[in-house]
């Protein structure tokens, strides 16, 4: 779940960098925004499904 929270924060910071008036290389930042969006969406999807490496399937 920490990975999901970190990706949400990183996505928010990228969004702030794009909106800021001093953002240079806007097309590169938009490409980074799309990449971050798909990464965030996949992490949230994995968190909803419960696909995590730390899950233990112990019988008992």
C-alpha positions in Angstrom: 0.0 0.0 0.0 3.0 2.3 0.6 3.9 2.0 -3.1 0.4 3.2 -4.0 0.5 6.2 -1.7 4.0 7.2 -3.0 2.7 7.0 -6.6 -0.3 9.2 -5.7 2.1 11.8 -4.2 4.5 11.7 -7.1 1.5 12.1 -9.5 0.3 15.1 -7.6 3.8 16.7 -7.6 4.1 16.1 -11.4 0.7 17.8 -11.9 1.9 20.8 -9.8 5.1 21.0 -11.9 3.1 21.1 -15.1 0.6 23.7 -13.9 3.4 26.0 -12.4 4.2 29.1 -14.5 7.9 28.3 -14.6 7.4 24.9 -16.3 9.9 24.5 -19.1 9.7 21.8 -21.7 6.0 21.5 -21.4 5.7 18.7 -24.0 8.1 16.5 -22.1 6.2 17.2 -18.9 2.9 16.2 -20.5 4.6 12.9 -21.6 5.7 12.4 -18.0 2.2 13.1 -16.9 0.7 10.4 -19.1 3.4 8.0 -18.0 2.8 8.8 -14.3 -1.0 8.5 -14.8 -0.7 5.0 -16.3 1.7 4.0 -13.5 -0.6 5.3 -10.9 -3.6 3.6 -12.5 -1.8 0.2 -12.5 -0.7 0.6 -8.9 -4.2 1.4 -7.8 -5.6 -1.5 -9.8 -3.1 -3.8 -8.2 -4.0 -2.5 -4.7 -7.7 -3.0 -5.4 -7.2 -6.5 -6.6 -4.8 -7.3 -3.7 -2.0 -8.4 -5.9 0.9 -7.8 -3.5 4.2 -9.6 -2.9 3.8 -9.4 0.9 0.6 -11.5 0.9 1.1 -14.8 2.7 -1.0 -17.8 1.9 -0.4 -19.8 5.0 -2.9 -22.5 5.8 -3.8 -22.8 9.4 
